Amino acid sequence: QVQLVQSGAEVKKPGASVKVSCKASGYTFTRLTLQWVRQAPGQGLEWMGWINAGNGNTKYSQKLQGRVTFTRDTSASTAYMEVSSLRSEDTAVYYCARNNDWGYMDVWGKGTTVTVSS
Amino acid sequence: DVVMTQSPDSLAVSLGERATINCKSSRSVLYSSNNKNYLAWYQQRPGQPPQLLIYWASTRESGVPDRFSGSGSGTDFTLTISSLQAEDVAIYYCQQYYDSPLTFGGGTKVEIK
């Protein structure tokens, strides 16, 4: 079955960077786009952007542009999300989600908790 | 950006009763060339990732119980749970995929009365 398996929880200091992985299985990785969405504690869902797993094209939310980078390793069917210059406001659960051909997200990873604390 | 506004913020419904959640977009998400509304609904149970329930405003995802239904067009949409079950306790989000950036509603928390 289609699965997205994310890396484990991270605790980082302000100013540091974090890199989260999302390993896909059960479908052809390069055929679809992966979205990244985050959720601060007790808050709603915030779209971060996407990466086209086939050609590597990316789009970032304006809010995070310049601090977030999406990459992928097609040989490992894995996508990566890196956030730099971490702030306390970046404390959240980070989700990867498979974007079908149209823009809705039909499969989600379980999430990676990133805590930014001094 | 297309702003998605959900109402109510929360609601408590008795088991077996109907729950209705509204979602309004700041501009139409109906694409005229294919007559499709680019609107999805997700369910997020406590401690779980979101799960797709509905796409194209009214198409149920495979495996979603038929007590869940979506309706509406243009800027006004509704998610209805026809007979609330205990496992439906969750936060429900609408999301538009008509335009970038993708945007979500603020969520509606559904509880048992």
Interface residues (C-beta under 8 A of the other chain):
Chain A: Q35 V37 G44 L45 E46 W47 K59 S61 Q62 Y95 A97 W102 G103 Y104 M105 D106 V107 W108 G109 K110 G111
Chain B: Y38 A40 Y42 Q48 P49 P50 Q51 L52 Y55 E61 Y93 Q95 Y97 Y98 S100 P101 L102 T103 F104 G105 G106 G107
